[in-house]
Structures are given as C-alpha cells and as structure tokens.
Amino acid sequence: MKKTVKSKGARKVPVRMKRVTQAKKGGVIGWEKKMAVLREVSNAKIKKLELELIRLREENEYKNRRLASKDMELETYRKTMEEKVFQLQAKVKELGG
C-alpha cells in the first residue's frame, strides 16, 4: 500500500509527488531570492553611476564657467593691448612725421 497525503480538495497525492512539488516550489523561491539580490545589486550600481554622473556634470559646469571667465579676461586683455598699440603707433607717427 502506497503512502498518500491529502491535499487541497478530495484527491490523494502520493508522498513522493508531494516532495517533488515542494522541491520545485523551493527552487522557485530560491530563484526569486536570487533575482531580488541581483536587483538590489543592480540598483546599487545604478545609484552609484547616477551619483558619478551628477558629480561629473557639476565638475563640467564648473570648468565651463572658469573657461568662460578666462575667455572674458583674455578678450579684455586683447582689447587693452590693441588700444596701447594704436596709441603707440599714433605717437610714432607724431614724432616721426
């Protein structure tokens, strides 16, 4: 006589089948746990990359502001030098002419 276990409903399920079913459920649960861990790791990596992206954007904006400031400074210097050259040329013409 085979051992049987009553499951949901009125039908009887052999014990061996019951163990196989439980093992399959355990496999699915194990797989779901592994997927949850992988999701957490992935989310952590994504968060880390997002923070790195924010840092790089801020660094880029800072460098762009510095370059714009330097450009303005050089443009002012160029205009000043052109004015001095113009004045010196006028003085040379005045003295030589």
Secondary structure, DSSP 8 states (H G I E B T S, - for coil): ---EEE-SSS-EEEHHHHHHHHHHHHHHHHHHHHHHHHHHHHHHHHHHHHHHHHHHHHHHHHHHHHHHHHHHHHHHHHHHHHHHHHHHHHHHHHHH-
